[in-house]
């Protein structure tokens, strides 16, 4: 695996956005400034307030579902 800095990814996104605009492409480039910014940040979502205020209880167990997903991906890759 390789990585590049956020600044470099952001510049690549800007260049690709400009290139797609100049070429008149209507599809989104594979890298944009938005994508670079999102990939550079950790995302964490907490459902504590939903549990407290709305009496919410998830219908699935996240750990079990992730394990099943990992098994499926391994089978797919085999």
N, C-alpha and C positions, 0 to 999 in steps of 0.2 A: 504494500500500500504506500502511496505517496501523498503528500499534503503540500498545500501552498498557504501563504499567509492570507488573512482576511483582506488586507489591502490589495494584494495581487488578484484575488478572486473578484473583488469588487470592481477593479479596473477591467478585468476580462469581461465581466457582466456588462459594464458600460460600453465597451467596444462592440460586443455582440449585439446589444440593443441598438446601437447606432448603425451597425452594418445591416441588420435586419430591416431597420427603418429605411435606409438608403436603397436597399434592394427591393423594397416594396413588399416584403414578406408579411403575411398576416399571422403566421404562427409565432409562438413564443420561442425565443432562443433557448438552448439547453442550459445556459447560465445567464442569470440576470443579477442586477444589483440586489434585488429583493431576495433571491435565492441565496446569494452569498451571505447576506445579513442573517437570514434565518438559520443557515447551516453553521454560522459562527457562534450562535447562542445556544445554551442549554435550555431546554423547555421542560417545565415540571408543572403538572396540574394536580391540584389538591381538591378532593371532594368533601372535605370536612364540613364546610358550611352547608353544602347540600344535605349531608347526613343530619346535621343539627337542625337546620331551619325547615327542611322539607321532609324529614324523616325518610330520607332516601337510602335504599339498600341496593347495591349492584345485583343484577340477576345472574352474573357470572363471576367466578373467581379468577382474578387477573393472572395470578401465578400459574394456575392450571391451564388457562387459555394460552398463555405465552409458551408453556411447555408443549402443548399440542401443536401450536404454530411452528415451533422449532422442529418438532418431529416431522411435520408435513414438509417443511423446507428441506430437511435432510433427505427425505424420500424423493422429493422433486429433483434434487441435485444428483442423486445416485443414478 
